[in-house]
Every structure is written in C-alpha cells, then in structure tokens.
Amino acid sequence: MRIVVAELRAGELAITGDEHHYLGRVRRVRIGDAIELVDGVGHRATAKIVRMTDGETVVEVGEPETVIEPWPHMRVLLPLIKGDRMDYAIEKLVEVGANEIVVWMAERSIVRLDASKRDARVAHYAAVIEAAAKQSGRTTIPAVSFAELRHAIRALPEGERYMLDPDGERVAPAADDVTLISGPEGGLAWLETEQLAAAGFRGMSLGPNTLRAETAPLVAVAVIRATVLPVRP
C-alpha cells in the first residue's frame, strides 16, 4: 500500500491525520507490516510499521530513492465539463500520465464557476488527483490549477502545443514539454481556436471519430505515452 507524506527521509517517521486513519481503520495494518511512502514530488521509500497509537502510526523508513518521470512533461488544459465527468476526466488523466492539469472555463462550457468557488473546486480536484496517483502507483502527484485561457497560455514554457481536433495532424511530440488543450461539450469557439493558433498551437487528430469532452484528452495523453520513448532521447 502507498502513503503520501509531506517529507520523506530515512529513519523514524510519524504518520498522522487521514493517512494514519486510513492505515489503521481501512487497511487494518499491524506492527511489522511493510508499506511504501511517497512524497508527491518524485521520491519513494519502503517503510516498516514499528508503533501504533490512537493518534499516529510510526514507521521506520528506508533510504528514499528518486523516480524519474517519463519523458515528456505533459500538461493538459482541461475545460470545465458537466457533472461527474469532470472528476472522471481528471482521475483518468492522472492514471495515463498527465503531469499537470490546468482547468479553464471555455466559452461553450455548460458549467459556469463563480470566482468565489474556484479555490474550493481546485482543492476538490487536488484530492481526486492524489487518490488517483496513489492508486496508479505514481510517485509524483500532478499539479492542478484554474486559469483563464489567456493567462494559461501566457504562463506556458517553451515546448510543443496542440489543440485536439479531428481534422488536425497525426503527430508524435519530440519536445521536453508538451501542452494539450481540448474543448468542452460544444467544442472550442472560433475565437478560442484563433487565440490558440496565434500562440503556436497546432491541430492534433486522434482519428476520424469525435470523442467526448472527457475522453479526448485522456486518449491523447495515453497515445503519446504509449508511442513516445519513455526517457529523453
């Protein structure tokens, strides 16, 4: 089983809060059981439970190791999607290998989100991401944020940029950093595609069929992860 800790170091470490309750009440671990610890930023270590109290689980941690994330770094600009499909899309993006998710509100998004509720929503998405990262065996927990499209574009580093489009190209990214953007249920608006094209985004095709808003980005990430070399050339 995998537990996320804020600081990962060799030696004795006390696990408290939700992770402590998860170990004791959900997984019903016992003294002597082995677990895996990750810090969410690329390090992991094996640990053995040595003590348990009502308030904490104490473990003896082995020497941490650094796990290198697969190449390239993949960022997804994901529009707000209606209902539980948003959580589904975020969960699956983590499972297939997205490194960063930027949520944005498209012109044709059915869902509208007041500014006052954005921090709470991002915190909810972060919880979904952490659970998915633990379940899928990732040592790094992808970042999530909310941004208006123009701000998200302005903050992008150098790299390849693609907007998902059935009429686009079949591509195989070759840069260290790749950004994908997909549209909401009604697709990208004309002004959005113009803005993206001006920022260097090219159309990327996943085949002749039109995929749903929650399906297209995770298929794109999965295809790239399956076809691009997992380490830097």
C-alpha positions as CSV (number, residue, x, y, z in Angstrom):
1,M,0.0,0.0,0.0
2,R,1.2,3.5,-0.7
3,I,1.0,6.5,1.6
4,V,1.8,10.2,0.8
5,V,3.9,12.1,3.3
6,A,5.0,15.8,3.3
7,E,8.7,15.0,4.0
8,L,10.4,11.8,3.1
9,R,13.6,10.8,4.9
10,A,15.3,7.8,6.3
11,G,14.7,7.0,9.9
12,E,11.7,7.0,12.2
13,L,8.6,8.9,10.9
14,A,5.2,9.5,12.5
15,I,2.1,9.4,10.2
16,T,-0.9,11.3,11.4
17,G,-4.2,12.6,10.2
18,D,-6.2,11.0,7.3
19,E,-3.3,8.7,6.3
20,H,-3.0,7.4,9.8
21,H,-6.7,6.6,9.9
22,Y,-6.5,5.0,6.5
23,L,-3.8,2.7,7.7
24,G,-5.5,1.7,10.9
25,R,-9.2,1.7,10.1
26,V,-9.3,1.0,6.4
27,R,-6.3,-1.2,5.7
28,R,-6.1,-2.5,9.3
29,V,-2.3,-2.8,9.2
30,R,-0.3,-4.2,12.1
31,I,3.1,-3.7,13.6
32,G,5.7,-5.3,11.3
33,D,3.8,-4.6,8.1
34,A,5.6,-3.1,5.2
35,I,4.3,-0.1,3.3
36,E,5.6,2.3,0.6
37,L,5.9,6.0,1.2
38,V,6.0,8.7,-1.5
39,D,6.3,12.5,-1.1
40,G,4.5,13.5,-4.3
41,V,7.5,15.1,-5.9
42,G,9.3,12.1,-7.2
43,H,10.7,10.2,-4.2
44,R,9.7,6.9,-2.7
45,A,10.9,4.6,0.1
46,T,9.9,1.4,1.8
47,A,8.9,1.5,5.5
48,K,8.0,-0.9,8.3
49,I,5.4,-0.1,10.9
50,V,7.0,-0.1,14.4
51,R,4.4,1.5,16.6
52,M,0.7,2.4,16.5
53,T,-1.3,4.7,18.8
54,D,-4.7,6.3,18.6
55,G,-3.1,9.4,17.1
56,E,-0.3,8.2,14.9
57,T,1.4,5.4,13.1
58,V,5.2,5.3,13.5
59,V,7.3,3.7,10.8
60,E,11.0,3.0,10.2
61,V,11.8,4.4,6.7
62,G,14.5,3.1,4.5
63,E,16.7,5.2,2.2
64,P,14.5,7.2,-0.2
65,E,15.1,6.9,-4.0
66,T,14.4,9.3,-6.8
67,V,12.0,8.1,-9.5
68,I,12.4,9.9,-12.8
69,E,9.1,10.8,-14.5
70,P,8.6,9.6,-18.1
71,W,9.5,12.0,-20.9
72,P,8.0,14.3,-22.0
73,H,6.4,16.5,-19.4
74,M,2.7,16.6,-20.4
75,R,0.3,19.5,-19.4
76,V,-3.4,19.3,-20.2
77,L,-5.6,22.4,-20.4
78,L,-8.9,20.9,-19.5
79,P,-12.2,22.8,-19.8
80,L,-14.9,22.6,-17.2
81,I,-17.1,19.6,-18.0
82,K,-20.6,18.9,-16.8
83,G,-21.3,16.7,-13.8
84,D,-19.2,13.7,-12.5
85,R,-17.4,13.5,-15.9
86,M,-15.0,16.2,-14.8
87,D,-13.8,14.1,-11.9
88,Y,-13.6,11.1,-14.2
89,A,-11.5,13.0,-16.7
90,I,-9.1,14.3,-14.0
91,E,-8.8,10.8,-12.4
92,K,-8.0,9.1,-15.7
93,L,-5.6,11.8,-16.9
94,V,-3.6,11.1,-13.8
95,E,-3.7,7.4,-14.4
96,V,-2.5,7.7,-18.0
97,G,0.4,10.0,-17.2
98,A,-0.5,13.7,-17.3
99,N,1.9,15.8,-15.2
100,E,-0.1,18.9,-14.8
101,I,-3.8,19.9,-15.3
102,V,-4.9,23.4,-15.8
103,V,-8.7,23.8,-15.6
104,W,-10.3,26.6,-17.7
105,M,-13.8,27.8,-18.4
106,A,-14.4,27.7,-22.2
107,E,-16.9,29.9,-24.0
108,R,-19.1,26.8,-24.7
109,S,-18.6,25.2,-21.3
110,I,-22.0,24.2,-20.0
111,V,-20.7,24.5,-16.4
112,R,-20.0,28.0,-15.1
113,L,-18.0,28.5,-12.0
114,D,-18.1,31.7,-9.8
115,A,-14.7,33.1,-8.8
116,S,-15.6,32.7,-5.1
117,K,-15.9,28.9,-5.6
118,R,-12.7,28.3,-7.6
119,D,-10.4,27.6,-4.7
120,A,-12.7,25.0,-3.2
121,R,-13.2,23.4,-6.5
122,V,-9.4,23.2,-7.1
123,A,-9.0,21.7,-3.7
124,H,-11.5,19.0,-4.6
125,Y,-9.7,18.3,-7.9
126,A,-6.4,18.1,-5.9
127,A,-7.9,15.4,-3.7
128,V,-9.1,13.4,-6.7
129,I,-5.6,13.7,-8.2
130,E,-3.9,12.5,-5.0
131,A,-6.2,9.4,-4.8
132,A,-5.6,8.6,-8.4
133,A,-1.9,9.0,-8.1
134,K,-1.7,6.6,-5.2
135,Q,-3.9,4.1,-6.9
136,S,-1.9,4.1,-10.1
137,G,1.5,3.9,-8.4
138,R,2.8,7.3,-9.2
139,T,5.4,8.9,-7.0
140,T,4.7,12.4,-8.3
141,I,1.3,14.0,-7.7
142,P,0.3,16.1,-10.7
143,A,-0.3,19.8,-10.1
144,V,-3.7,21.3,-10.7
145,S,-4.8,25.0,-11.1
146,F,-7.5,27.1,-12.5
147,A,-6.8,29.8,-15.1
148,E,-8.4,31.9,-17.8
149,L,-7.3,30.8,-21.2
150,R,-5.2,33.9,-22.0
151,H,-3.4,33.6,-18.6
152,A,-2.8,29.9,-19.1
153,I,-1.3,30.5,-22.5
154,R,0.9,33.3,-21.2
155,A,2.3,31.1,-18.5
156,L,3.3,28.2,-20.8
157,P,7.0,27.4,-21.1
158,E,8.7,26.6,-24.3
159,G,7.6,23.3,-25.9
160,E,5.1,21.8,-28.3
161,R,1.5,22.8,-28.2
162,Y,-1.6,21.0,-29.6
163,M,-5.3,21.5,-29.7
164,L,-7.3,18.3,-30.2
165,D,-9.1,18.4,-33.5
166,P,-10.4,15.5,-35.7
167,D,-9.2,17.5,-38.7
168,G,-5.7,18.0,-37.3
169,E,-2.5,16.2,-37.9
170,R,-1.3,12.8,-36.6
171,V,1.7,13.9,-34.5
172,A,4.5,12.4,-32.4
173,P,5.8,15.0,-30.0
174,A,9.6,15.4,-29.7
175,A,9.9,18.2,-27.2
176,D,10.6,18.0,-23.4
177,D,7.4,19.8,-22.7
178,V,4.0,19.2,-24.4
179,T,0.8,21.1,-23.8
180,L,-2.6,19.7,-24.9
181,I,-5.9,21.6,-24.9
182,S,-9.3,20.1,-25.5
183,G,-12.7,21.6,-25.9
184,P,-15.9,21.3,-23.8
185,E,-19.1,19.6,-24.9
186,G,-19.8,22.2,-27.6
187,G,-16.2,22.3,-28.8
188,L,-13.8,25.2,-29.0
189,A,-15.2,28.5,-30.1
190,W,-13.8,30.2,-33.2
191,L,-12.1,33.0,-31.2
192,E,-10.5,30.4,-28.9
193,T,-9.0,28.5,-31.8
194,E,-7.7,31.8,-33.2
195,Q,-6.2,32.7,-29.9
196,L,-4.6,29.2,-29.6
197,A,-3.3,29.2,-33.2
198,A,-1.7,32.6,-32.6
199,A,0.1,31.1,-29.5
200,G,1.6,28.3,-31.6
201,F,-1.0,25.5,-31.0
202,R,-1.3,23.0,-33.9
203,G,-4.3,20.8,-34.5
204,M,-3.8,17.2,-33.3
205,S,-6.0,14.4,-34.6
206,L,-6.9,11.2,-32.7
207,G,-8.7,9.7,-35.6
208,P,-11.9,10.4,-37.6
209,N,-14.4,10.0,-34.7
210,T,-15.4,12.9,-32.5
211,L,-14.6,11.9,-28.9
212,R,-16.5,13.2,-25.9
213,A,-15.0,16.1,-23.8
214,E,-13.9,13.8,-21.0
215,T,-12.5,11.1,-23.4
216,A,-10.4,13.1,-25.9
217,P,-7.7,14.5,-23.6
218,L,-7.0,11.2,-21.8
219,V,-6.8,9.3,-25.1
220,A,-4.3,11.9,-26.3
221,V,-2.1,11.5,-23.3
222,A,-2.3,7.7,-23.4
223,V,-1.4,7.6,-27.1
224,I,1.6,9.8,-26.5
225,R,2.8,7.9,-23.5
226,A,2.4,4.6,-25.5
227,T,4.3,5.8,-28.6
228,V,7.0,8.2,-27.4
229,L,10.2,6.9,-25.8
230,P,9.8,7.0,-22.0
231,V,13.2,8.6,-21.5
232,R,14.9,11.6,-23.1
233,P,16.4,10.7,-26.5
